[in-house]
Amino acid sequence: MTPENVWAYLQGKIREQLFYSKYFSRLLPLHIFEQINYRLFVMNKQCYTQGSCIVCGCDTPGLQMADKACDGDCYPKMMNSMDWDTHKYFNKIEFNYHGKKKDRNFELRITKKTIIS
């Protein structure tokens, strides 16, 4: 157990509570909210259903919401807003919002195979 892992655990749990909250999900910056949704969409479904990554054993979905990358190489470190926008553009990841973005009602489209480096 390292300080970085403790921080990632706490950060993930706080973001998880905000993410699933009807009233407080808007407190997550939009680029973080989108990356969490993207990670949940592309993750191995077996990892989600068993509650931990089948490669590295990290808790799901809690640690997927932290800045830390998956030790099992399932997803990269959380990106800042500019890097996330660039990543979406080059990997053809689209979040199409219905109404205002702050309402967080969207459709996710990925039009080519995503390569995460």
C-alpha positions as CSV (number, residue, x, y, z in Angstrom):
1,M,0.0,0.0,0.0
2,T,1.5,3.3,-1.1
3,P,0.3,6.9,-0.6
4,E,-0.5,7.1,-4.3
5,N,-2.7,4.1,-4.1
6,V,-4.5,5.4,-1.0
7,W,-5.0,8.7,-2.7
8,A,-6.4,7.0,-5.9
9,Y,-8.7,4.9,-3.7
10,L,-10.1,8.0,-1.9
11,Q,-10.3,10.0,-5.1
12,G,-12.1,7.2,-6.9
13,K,-14.6,6.7,-4.1
14,I,-15.4,10.4,-3.9
15,R,-15.9,10.7,-7.7
16,E,-18.0,7.5,-7.7
17,Q,-20.4,9.1,-5.2
18,L,-20.6,12.3,-7.3
19,F,-20.9,10.4,-10.6
20,Y,-23.9,8.3,-9.5
21,S,-25.6,11.2,-7.6
22,K,-28.7,12.7,-9.1
23,Y,-27.9,16.1,-7.8
24,F,-24.1,16.3,-7.4
25,S,-22.8,14.7,-10.7
26,R,-22.5,18.3,-12.1
27,L,-19.7,18.9,-9.6
28,L,-17.5,16.7,-11.7
29,P,-15.7,18.6,-14.5
30,L,-17.2,17.6,-17.9
31,H,-13.9,16.2,-19.2
32,I,-13.6,13.9,-16.0
33,F,-17.3,12.9,-16.4
34,E,-16.8,12.0,-20.0
35,Q,-13.7,10.0,-19.3
36,I,-15.4,8.0,-16.6
37,N,-18.2,7.2,-19.0
38,Y,-15.8,6.2,-21.7
39,R,-13.8,3.9,-19.3
40,L,-17.1,2.2,-18.2
41,F,-18.1,1.8,-21.8
42,V,-14.8,0.2,-23.1
43,M,-13.9,-1.8,-20.0
44,N,-14.1,-5.6,-20.0
45,K,-17.6,-6.4,-18.8
46,Q,-16.3,-9.3,-16.7
47,C,-14.3,-6.8,-14.6
48,Y,-17.4,-4.7,-14.0
49,T,-19.6,-7.6,-13.0
50,Q,-17.0,-9.2,-10.7
51,G,-16.2,-5.9,-9.1
52,S,-12.4,-6.0,-9.8
53,C,-10.2,-6.0,-12.8
54,I,-9.4,-9.5,-14.0
55,V,-5.9,-8.4,-15.0
56,C,-4.7,-6.3,-12.0
57,G,-7.4,-6.8,-9.4
58,C,-8.2,-3.1,-8.9
59,D,-11.7,-2.3,-7.6
60,T,-14.3,-1.5,-10.3
61,P,-15.8,0.9,-10.9
62,G,-14.3,3.0,-8.0
63,L,-10.7,3.1,-9.1
64,Q,-11.7,3.7,-12.7
65,M,-12.9,7.0,-11.6
66,A,-9.5,8.0,-10.1
67,D,-6.7,9.8,-12.1
68,K,-4.5,6.7,-11.9
69,A,-4.1,4.4,-14.9
70,C,-5.1,0.8,-14.6
71,D,-2.1,-1.4,-13.7
72,G,-3.5,-4.0,-16.0
73,D,-3.3,-1.5,-19.0
74,C,-7.0,-1.3,-19.3
75,Y,-7.1,2.5,-19.5
76,P,-4.7,5.4,-19.4
77,K,-4.2,8.0,-16.7
78,M,-7.0,10.6,-16.5
79,M,-6.3,13.4,-19.0
80,N,-6.7,17.1,-18.7
81,S,-9.4,18.8,-20.7
82,M,-7.2,19.7,-23.7
83,D,-5.6,16.3,-23.9
84,W,-9.0,14.6,-23.6
85,D,-10.4,16.8,-26.5
86,T,-7.4,15.8,-28.6
87,H,-7.8,12.1,-27.7
88,K,-11.5,12.2,-28.6
89,Y,-10.8,13.9,-31.9
90,F,-8.1,11.4,-33.1
91,N,-10.0,8.4,-31.8
92,K,-13.4,9.5,-33.2
93,I,-15.1,9.5,-29.7
94,E,-18.2,11.6,-29.7
95,F,-20.4,12.7,-26.8
96,N,-23.6,14.0,-28.4
97,Y,-25.5,15.9,-25.7
98,H,-29.3,16.1,-25.6
99,G,-30.0,19.6,-24.3
100,K,-27.5,21.3,-22.1
101,K,-24.2,19.6,-21.3
102,K,-24.6,20.4,-17.6
103,D,-27.7,18.0,-17.6
104,R,-25.3,15.2,-18.6
105,N,-27.8,13.5,-20.9
106,F,-25.7,12.2,-23.8
107,E,-25.2,9.5,-26.4
108,L,-21.6,8.1,-26.8
109,R,-20.4,7.2,-30.3
110,I,-17.1,5.6,-31.2
111,T,-16.7,5.4,-35.0
112,K,-13.4,3.6,-35.2
113,K,-11.5,1.2,-33.0
114,T,-10.0,3.2,-30.1
115,I,-6.3,2.7,-29.4
116,I,-5.2,3.9,-26.0
117,S,-1.6,4.6,-25.5
